């Protein structure tokens, strides 16, 4: 842990920053109120300064009532010239008809006699009420104050004879306000800087004991319990320093005791033949021995420490930590069937309880029972499958023999049929037993292969020719299923080292299945091609296909997709299992692709080393 704290991260800086921000906020609020009040007061004073005296308004109103406009305009010009107010930029006098009768600016005298277009003047004439507004000149970038005052006939207070338009420059007012504001904010900035420095000095004195305690706690966290904090007083910080000193002593004693216990525990765990996992009360792993890592297939304990035991054992969807802690499940078997290389584990759970009864964690013991489980499973499956497969034909034989014994043998029509059934079921049991013996010899490794180099093109064609002959023989029999065989072979001779008898048995098994499950009039497609170092054979039918969930079990012993139909057609459920074992003995592979409702394709891949034709004798023939 890094003990170095940057200044801007320290409590000193934060205390000083808070103080400075509070001071800044206060000065900003006071400054805003002060400037606003100053602006309002200066604007009021400015408006009073530029306001025309009453006698001037009366004089201008009197001139507007005279019938001689020329003479009146001269008098208005004289009155305006007599006004000595430097803050006023321009004064205009407009009569009740909106005609400009006079102006104080020399360069705008040409507008006298013209009708005004100013909307404010028109509004004042229409409402008989004074109007004020602030204008901004885009050319000079100056701000102006405009005041339009109605001029009332001295002899009739209800008659408005015109208006006085007054325009004054506000830049002087705003310049004064800005200068005063600048002086205020400069003073405020100096005050904030001075206050920030003072706050840092005060905060440093306050936080110095805290910094010493921080260093001490970091020292304790590193395992160094030497040294003690100086208790300077009996205030809150002094009492905290004393508590840290006592904590250091207690932790040192506890660490020494825990270290001794951990050494003893590690010694026991490392020599155990079973895997051991220990968790905290939340179910997260805190202890794992080497045997547990080996059984779980994990290289380092860092991969699973602080990970939930439910995730490590794959129990998240089935159980909760509460069920394990409450001892609702004390034992289970973990069998990852998706990974055939993973061991089968017997798992025992036991909660870790204190004397008070509080559960602080969980202990899990893993025991490898792979060999026992697999042997028991295989034995059960074998006995179950053999018993099931033999029971049906034996039941049939018993039933027909009992019928014959009861007198059916004397019936010349029924007796031959019954005897035929007995014969068929007996042959079926004999085939099954022969298949079981073949698998048993393959499992025990006692099978002998008669390997020879064979032209696989000719051998494959020879096998298919036999099925073509069957098709021709049964062509006129309406009870037999009609089908055809298409061939797509490479023209190149491919010489492969195989046992022709066993290879023929494999092709026969696959072809018989294709015929059984193909629809009437279906096409069976046989292909043969070569890759760089393999020969690929395939047999595709147009049958019902294999469901996706059954593809992984199609080569299992006694497995049938459609059990009722397979037994009816005489299948034993061992043909594909024998085919797989034979292909494996020949160093090849066999697999299947299938789409339910569209048929299946079985593939056989055999190792192949290309040879030139001159290396072989033309007299070599295929036996089979």
C-alpha positions in Angstrom: 0.0 0.0 0.0 1.4 3.4 -1.0 1.7 5.6 2.2 2.6 8.8 0.2 -0.4 11.1 0.0 -0.3 14.1 -2.4 -0.9 17.5 -0.9 -4.2 18.0 -2.8 -5.4 14.6 -1.3 -4.6 15.5 2.3 -7.0 16.7 5.1 -4.9 19.9 5.4 -5.7 20.8 1.8 -9.4 19.8 2.2 -9.9 21.9 5.4 -8.2 24.9 3.8 -10.1 24.4 0.6 -13.4 24.3 2.4 -12.5 27.4 4.4 -11.5 29.2 1.2 -14.6 28.2 -0.6 -16.8 29.4 2.2 -15.0 32.7 2.3 -15.2 33.0 -1.4 -18.9 32.2 -1.4 -19.5 34.8 1.3 -17.5 37.5 -0.5 -19.2 36.7 -3.8 -22.7 37.0 -2.3 -21.8 40.2 -0.6 -20.1 41.5 -3.7 -23.1 40.6 -5.9 -25.5 42.4 -3.5 -23.1 45.4 -3.2 -22.6 45.8 -7.0 -26.3 45.4 -7.6 -27.2 48.0 -5.0 -24.4 50.3 -6.4 -25.8 50.0 -9.9 -29.3 50.7 -8.8 -28.2 53.8 -6.8 -26.0 55.2 -9.6 -28.8 54.6 -12.1 -31.3 56.5 -10.0 -28.9 59.3 -9.5 -28.2 59.4 -13.2 -31.9 59.5 -14.1 -32.4 62.4 -11.7 -29.4 64.2 -13.3 -30.8 63.9 -16.9 -34.4 64.7 -16.0 -35.6 68.1 -17.4 -36.8 70.7 -15.0 -40.5 71.3 -14.8 -40.3 74.8 -16.1 -38.4 73.6 -19.2 -41.2 71.1 -19.9 -43.8 73.9 -19.4 -41.9 76.3 -21.6 -41.6 73.7 -24.4 -45.4 72.8 -24.0 -46.3 76.5 -24.3 -44.3 76.9 -27.5 -46.1 73.8 -29.0 -49.5 75.6 -28.4 -48.6 78.6 -30.4 -50.1 78.8 -33.9 -46.9 80.2 -35.5 -44.8 77.1 -35.9 -41.8 78.9 -37.3 -41.6 81.3 -34.4 -42.3 78.5 -32.0 -39.5 76.4 -33.4 -37.0 79.2 -32.9 -38.1 79.5 -29.3 -37.8 75.7 -28.8 -34.3 75.7 -30.3 -33.3 78.6 -27.9 -34.8 76.7 -24.9 -32.9 73.6 -25.8 -29.7 75.5 -26.3 -30.0 77.0 -22.9 -30.1 73.6 -21.2 -26.6 73.0 -19.8 -26.4 69.3 -18.9 -23.3 67.4 -20.2 -24.9 64.0 -19.3 -27.6 64.5 -21.9 -26.7 63.4 -25.4 -29.7 64.7 -27.3 -33.1 66.3 -26.6 -35.9 66.3 -29.2 -39.3 68.0 -29.1 -42.1 66.4 -31.0 -45.6 67.8 -31.3 -48.9 65.9 -30.9 -48.9 65.0 -34.7 -45.5 63.2 -34.4 -43.6 66.1 -36.2 -40.1 66.9 -34.9 -40.2 70.6 -33.7 -36.7 70.8 -32.3 -33.4 69.0 -31.5 -30.4 69.8 -29.3 -27.9 68.4 -31.7 -26.5 70.6 -34.4 -26.0 67.8 -36.9 -29.6 66.6 -36.7 -31.3 70.0 -37.3 -32.3 68.7 -40.7 -34.8 66.4 -39.1 -36.9 69.3 -37.8 -40.2 69.4 -39.6 -40.1 65.7 -40.4 -42.4 63.1 -38.9 -40.8 60.8 -36.4 -40.7 57.0 -36.8 -39.7 56.2 -33.2 -42.1 53.6 -31.7 -41.5 54.8 -28.1 -42.5 58.4 -29.1 -45.6 57.0 -30.8 -46.5 54.9 -27.8 -46.1 58.0 -25.5 -48.4 60.1 -27.7 -50.9 57.3 -27.9 -51.1 56.5 -24.1 -50.2 59.9 -22.7 -47.7 58.1 -20.4 -43.9 58.5 -20.0 -41.7 55.7 -21.4 -38.1 54.8 -20.7 -35.8 52.2 -22.3 -32.2 51.3 -22.6 -30.6 51.2 -26.1 -27.4 49.7 -27.4 -25.6 51.3 -30.4 -24.0 48.6 -32.6 -21.8 51.2 -34.3 -20.3 52.9 -31.2 -21.0 50.0 -28.8 -22.3 52.5 -26.3 -25.3 52.1 -24.1 -28.0 54.9 -23.8 -30.8 55.8 -21.5 -33.9 57.1 -23.3 -36.8 58.9 -21.5 -39.8 60.1 -23.4 -42.0 62.5 -21.4 -45.5 63.8 -22.5 -45.8 67.7 -22.6 -49.1 68.9 -21.2 -50.8 72.2 -22.2 -50.2 74.6 -19.3 -53.8 75.9 -19.7 -55.4 72.4 -19.9 -53.9 69.6 -17.8 -55.7 67.0 -19.8 -54.3 68.0 -23.2 -51.0 66.5 -24.3 -49.5 68.8 -27.0 -46.3 66.7 -27.6 -43.4 64.8 -26.0 -39.9 65.6 -25.0 -37.4 62.8 -26.2 -34.3 62.7 -24.0 -31.3 60.4 -24.8 -28.3 60.1 -22.4 -25.1 58.1 -22.6 -24.7 55.4 -19.8 -21.1 54.5 -20.4 -19.9 56.8 -17.6 -22.2 55.2 -15.1 -21.1 51.6 -16.0 -17.4 52.6 -16.1 -17.8 53.9 -12.6 -19.5 50.8 -11.4 -16.9 48.5 -13.1 -14.0 50.4 -11.5 -15.6 50.1 -8.0 -16.4 46.3 -8.7 -12.8 45.7 -9.8 -11.4 47.3 -6.6 -13.8 45.2 -4.5 -13.0 41.8 -6.2 -9.3 42.5 -6.0 -9.6 43.1 -2.3 -11.7 39.9 -2.0 -9.1 37.9 -3.9 -6.3 39.1 -1.5 -8.5 38.3 1.4 -9.1 34.7 0.1 -5.4 34.1 -0.5 -4.6 35.3 3.0 -7.4 33.2 4.5 -6.3 30.1 2.6 -2.7 30.4 3.9 -4.0 30.9 7.4 -6.3 27.9 7.0 -3.5 25.7 5.8 -1.4 26.6 8.9 -4.3 25.9 11.3 -5.2 22.6 9.5 -1.5 21.5 9.6 -1.5 21.8 13.4 -4.8 19.9 13.6 -3.9 17.1 11.3 -0.3 16.5 12.5 -1.4 13.9 15.1 -3.7 12.3 12.6 -0.7 11.9 10.1 1.3 10.2 12.8 -1.5 7.8 13.5 -1.9 7.1 9.8 1.8 6.2 9.5 1.5 4.0 12.5 -1.5 2.1 11.1 0.4 1.6 7.8 3.3 0.3 9.8 1.0 -2.2 11.6 -0.5 -3.2 8.3 3.0 -4.1 7.0 3.5 -6.3 10.1 5.8 -4.0 12.0 4.5 -3.5 15.5 7.5 -1.7 17.0 7.3 1.9 18.4 4.5 3.7 20.0 2.6 6.9 19.3 3.2 9.9 21.6 0.0 10.9 23.5 0.3 14.7 23.7 -3.0 15.4 25.5 -6.2 14.0 26.8 -8.4 15.3 24.0 -10.1 13.2 21.3 -6.9 12.9 19.3 -4.9 11.9 22.4 -7.4 9.2 23.3 -7.3 7.9 19.7 -3.5 7.7 19.8 -3.7 5.6 22.9 -6.3 3.3 21.3 -3.9 2.8 18.3 -1.1 1.8 20.7 -3.3 -0.8 22.4 -4.5 -2.1 19.0 -0.9 -2.6 17.9 -0.2 -4.8 20.9 -3.4 -6.8 20.5 -2.8 -7.4 16.7 0.8 -8.5 17.3 -0.3 -11.1 19.8 -3.1 -12.3 17.5 -0.9 -12.5 14.5 1.7 -14.6 16.3 -1.0 -17.1 17.4 -2.6 -17.2 13.9 0.7 -17.7 12.2 1.4 -20.8 14.4 -2.0 -22.2 13.8 -1.7 -21.6 10.0 1.6 -23.4 9.8 0.2 -26.4 11.5 -2.9 -26.4 9.3 -0.8 -26.0 6.1 1.3 -28.9 7.1 -1.7 -31.1 7.6 -3.4 -30.0 4.4 -0.4 -30.4 2.2 0.0 -34.1 3.2 -3.7 -35.0 2.8 -4.7 -37.4 -0.1 -8.1 -35.6 -0.4 -8.8 -32.1 -1.6 -9.8 -29.5 1.0 -11.5 -26.2 0.4 -12.4 -23.7 3.1 -14.6 -20.6 2.7 -15.7 -17.6 4.6 -19.3 -17.1 5.8 -20.2 -15.8 2.3 -19.0 -18.9 0.6 -15.9 -17.4 -0.9 -12.8 -19.6 -0.9 -10.0 -18.6 1.5 -8.0 -21.9 1.7 -7.2 -24.5 -0.9 -4.7 -27.4 -0.7 -2.7 -28.7 -3.6 -4.7 -31.9 -4.0 -7.9 -29.9 -4.4 -6.2 -27.9 -7.2 -5.2 -31.1 -8.9 -8.6 -32.7 -8.7 -10.3 -29.5 -10.0 -7.8 -29.1 -12.8 -6.6 -25.6 -11.6 -3.0 -24.6 -11.9 -2.8 -21.9 -9.2 -4.9 -21.2 -6.1 -4.9 -17.5 -7.1 -7.4 -18.4 -9.8 -10.1 -19.4 -7.4 -9.3 -17.6 -4.1 -12.0 -15.2 -3.1 -14.3 -16.9 -5.6 -17.6 -18.5 -4.6 -17.4 -22.2 -4.0 -20.7 -22.5 -6.0 -18.9 -21.3 -9.1 -15.7 -23.4 -8.5 -17.8 -26.6 -8.1 -20.4 -25.7 -10.7 -23.3 -25.7 -8.2 -24.6 -22.2 -8.8 -27.8 -23.3 -10.6 -28.7 -26.1 -8.1 -27.8 -24.9 -4.6 -27.2 -21.8 -2.6 -24.5 -21.0 0.0 -27.2 -20.9 2.7 -28.2 -24.6 1.9 -24.6 -25.7 2.3 -24.0 -23.7 5.5 -27.2 -24.9 7.0 -26.0 -28.5 6.4 -29.0 -29.2 4.1 -26.6 -31.0 1.7 -23.7 -32.9 3.4 -22.7 -35.0 0.5 -23.0 -35.1 -3.3 -21.2 -36.5 -6.4 -19.7 -34.2 -9.0 -19.6 -35.7 -12.5 -18.8 -33.5 -15.4 -20.1 -35.7 -18.2 -19.3 -33.1 -20.8 -15.6 -33.5 -20.0 -14.7 -37.2 -20.1 -11.2 -36.5 -18.7 -12.5 -34.8 -15.6 -12.5 -36.9 -12.4 -15.7 -37.9 -10.6 -15.6 -36.4 -7.1 -17.4 -37.3 -3.9 -17.9 -34.0 -2.1 -18.5 -33.6 1.7 -19.6 -30.3 3.3 -19.2 -29.3 6.9 -19.9 -25.9 8.4 -17.3 -24.1 10.6 -19.0 -23.1 13.8 -17.7 -21.1 16.8 -18.5 -21.9 20.4 -21.4 -19.4 20.2 -22.9 -21.3 17.3 -22.1 -18.6 14.7 -21.2 -20.2 11.4 -18.0 -18.5 10.1 -17.4 -20.6 7.0 -17.6 -23.9 5.3 -15.2 -26.9 4.8 -15.4 -29.0 1.7 -13.6 -32.3 1.2 -13.1 -33.7 -2.3 -12.5 -37.4 -2.8 -11.7 -38.9 -6.2 -14.2 -41.8 -6.9 -13.7 -41.8 -10.7 -12.7 -45.5 -11.0 -15.4 -46.7 -8.6 -18.2 -44.7 -10.2 -17.3 -45.6 -13.8 -17.0 -49.3 -13.0 -20.3 -49.3 -11.1 -22.0 -47.3 -13.9 -20.7 -49.5 -16.7 -21.6 -52.6 -14.8 -25.1 -51.4 -14.2 -25.6 -50.2 -17.7 -24.2 -53.4 -19.1 -26.4 -55.7 -16.9 -29.5 -53.5 -17.6 -28.9 -53.4 -21.4 -28.2 -57.1 -21.8 -31.1 -58.0 -19.5 -33.4 -55.8 -21.5 -32.2 -56.9 -24.9 -32.4 -60.6 -24.0 -35.7 -60.4 -22.2 -37.7 -59.5 -25.3 -36.6 -62.4 -27.5 -36.7 -64.9 -24.6 -40.2 -63.8 -23.8 -41.3 -64.3 -27.4 -39.6 -67.7 -27.6 -41.2 -68.8 -24.3 -44.7 -67.6 -25.4 -44.5 -69.4 -28.8 -43.0 -72.6 -27.2 -45.8 -72.6 -24.7 -48.3 -72.2 -27.5 -46.8 -75.1 -29.4 -46.7 -77.2 -26.2 -50.4 -76.5 -25.7 -51.2 -78.1 -29.0 -50.4 -75.5 -31.7 -47.8 -77.9 -33.1 -50.6 -80.0 -34.5 -51.9 -77.1 -36.5 -50.2 -77.3 -40.0 -50.8 -73.6 -40.6 -49.8 -72.0 -37.3 -47.0 -74.4 -36.3 -44.6 -73.4 -39.0 -45.1 -69.7 -38.3 -44.5 -70.2 -34.6 -41.4 -72.2 -35.3 -40.2 -69.5 -37.7 -40.6 -66.8 -34.9 -38.7 -69.0 -32.5 -35.9 -69.5 -35.0 -35.7 -65.7 -35.8 -35.6 -64.7 -32.1 -33.0 -67.4 -31.4 -30.8 -66.1 -34.3 -31.3 -62.6 -33.0 -30.0 -63.6 -29.5 -27.1 -65.5 -31.1 -26.1 -62.3 -33.1 -26.3 -60.2 -30.0 -24.1 -62.6 -28.0 -21.6 -62.8 -30.9 -21.5 -59.0 -31.0 -21.0 -58.9 -27.2 -18.1 -61.3 -27.5 -16.6 -59.2 -30.3 -16.8 -56.1 -28.1 -15.4 -58.0 -25.2 -12.4 -59.1 -27.2 -11.9 -55.5 -28.4 -12.1 -54.1 -24.9 -9.6 -56.7 -23.6 -7.2 -56.0 -26.6 -7.2 -59.7 -27.7 -8.5 -58.9 -31.3 -6.1 -59.8 -34.0 -6.1 -57.8 -37.2 -5.2 -59.4 -40.5 -3.9 -56.2 -42.1 -3.1 -56.0 -45.8 -2.9 -53.2 -48.4 -6.1 -53.1 -50.3 -7.4 -50.9 -53.1 -10.2 -49.2 -51.2 -12.0 -48.2 -54.4 -12.5 -51.7 -55.5 -13.3 -53.0 -52.0 -15.9 -50.3 -51.4 -17.4 -51.0 -54.9 -17.4 -54.7 -54.2 -19.4 -54.3 -51.0 -21.9 -52.0 -52.7 -22.3 -54.4 -55.6 -23.7 -57.0 -53.2 -26.4 -54.6 -52.2 -27.1 -53.8 -55.8 -27.7 -57.5 -56.4 -30.1 -57.6 -53.5 -32.0 -54.7 -55.1 -32.2 -56.5 -58.4 -33.3 -59.7 -56.7 -36.1 -58.0 -54.7 -37.2 -55.7 -57.6 -40.4 -57.8 -58.3 -41.3 -58.4 -54.7 -44.0 -55.8 -53.7 -43.4 -56.4 -50.0 -39.8 -55.2 -50.2 -38.7 -51.6 -49.9 -37.4 -50.0 -53.1 -34.2 -48.0 -53.0 -31.2 -47.1 -55.1 -27.5 -46.5 -54.6 -25.5 -43.7 -56.1 -21.7 -43.7 -56.2 -19.3 -40.8 -56.4 -15.7 -42.2 -56.2 -12.4 -40.7 -57.1 -10.9 -42.4 -60.1 -7.5 -42.7 -58.6 -6.6 -46.1 -57.0 -6.2 -45.6 -53.2 -4.2 -48.3 -51.4 -5.0 -48.5 -47.6 -3.8 -51.0 -45.0 -6.9 -52.5 -43.4 -8.5 -55.8 -42.3 -10.9 -56.4 -45.1 -13.2 -58.7 -43.1 -13.7 -56.2 -40.3 -13.9 -53.2 -42.7 -16.6 -55.1 -44.7 -18.5 -55.6 -41.4 -18.4 -51.8 -40.7 -19.7 -50.9 -44.2 -22.4 -53.6 -43.9 -23.6 -52.2 -40.6 -23.8 -48.7 -42.0 -25.5 -49.7 -45.2 -28.0 -51.9 -43.4 -28.9 -48.9 -41.2 -29.2 -46.7 -44.2 -31.6 -49.2 -45.9 -33.7 -49.7 -42.7 -34.3 -46.0 -42.2 -34.5 -44.8 -45.8 -38.0 -44.2 -47.2 -39.4 -46.3 -50.0 -37.8 -45.1 -53.2 -35.0 -43.4 -51.4 -31.5 -42.8 -52.6 -28.4 -43.9 -50.7 -25.3 -41.9 -51.8 -21.8 -43.4 -51.3 -18.8 -41.2 -51.7 -15.0 -41.8 -51.7 -12.3 -39.1 -51.8 -8.8 -38.5 -50.7 -7.2 -35.7 -48.7 -3.5 -35.1 -48.1 -3.1 -38.0 -45.8 -6.5 -39.6 -45.3 -9.2 -41.4 -47.3 -12.7 -40.3 -46.6 -15.7 -42.6 -47.1 -19.3 -41.5 -46.6 -22.7 -43.1 -46.8 -25.8 -40.8 -46.8 -29.4 -41.7 -46.6 -32.7 -39.8 -46.9 -34.2 -41.3 -43.8 -35.7 -39.8 -40.6 -32.4 -38.4 -39.4 -31.0 -38.3 -35.9 -32.2 -35.7 -33.3 -29.4 -33.3 -32.3 -29.7 -34.5 -28.6 -28.9 -38.1 -29.7 -25.9 -37.4 -32.0 -23.4 -37.7 -29.1 -24.7 -41.2 -28.2 -25.2 -42.8 -31.6 -22.1 -44.9 -31.2 -22.9 -46.0 -27.6 -23.6 -49.6 -26.9 -27.3 -50.6 -27.0 -28.3 -47.1 -28.0 -31.2 -46.7 -30.4 -32.8 -43.5 -31.6 -36.1 -45.2 -32.2 -36.0 -48.3 -29.9 -39.4 -49.8 -30.9 -38.7 -49.5 -34.6 -35.1 -50.9 -34.2 -36.2 -54.0 -32.3 -39.0 -54.6 -34.9 -36.4 -54.5 -37.6 -34.1 -56.9 -35.7 -31.4 -54.4 -34.6 -29.3 -55.2 -31.5 -28.0 -51.7 -30.9 -24.4 -52.9 -31.1 -23.6 -52.5 -34.8 -22.4 -48.9 -34.7 -20.5 -49.5 -31.4 -18.7 -52.4 -33.1 -18.1 -50.2 -36.2 -16.5 -47.5 -34.1 -14.2 -49.9 -32.3 -13.1 -51.5 -35.6 -12.4 -48.1 -37.2 -10.4 -47.1 -34.1 -8.4 -50.3 -34.3 -7.6 -49.4 -37.9 -6.3 -46.0 -36.8 -9.2 -44.1 -38.3 -12.2 -42.1 -37.1 -16.0 -42.4 -37.7 -18.6 -39.7 -37.2 -22.1 -38.7 -38.3 -23.8 -35.6 -39.5 -27.6 -35.6 -39.4 -30.6 -33.2 -39.8 -33.8 -34.6 -38.3 -36.3 -35.3 -41.1 -33.7 -35.0 -43.9 -31.4 -38.0 -43.4 -28.0 -38.9 -42.0 -24.5 -39.1 -43.4 -21.8 -41.4 -41.8 -18.2 -40.6 -42.4 -15.2 -42.9 -42.1 -11.6 -41.5 -42.2 -8.7 -43.9 -42.7 -5.0 -43.0 -42.6 -3.6 -43.0 -46.1 0.0 -42.6 -47.5 0.1 -41.9 -51.3 2.1 -44.3 -53.3 3.0 -44.4 -57.0 1.3 -47.0 -59.1 4.6 -48.6 -60.1 5.3 -49.6 -56.5 2.5 -52.1 -56.6 2.0 -55.3 -58.5 -0.9 -55.3 -60.9 -1.7 -58.8 -59.8 -2.7 -57.6 -56.3 -6.4 -58.4 -55.7 -9.0 -57.6 -53.0 -10.2 -60.4 -50.9 -13.4 -60.1 -48.9 
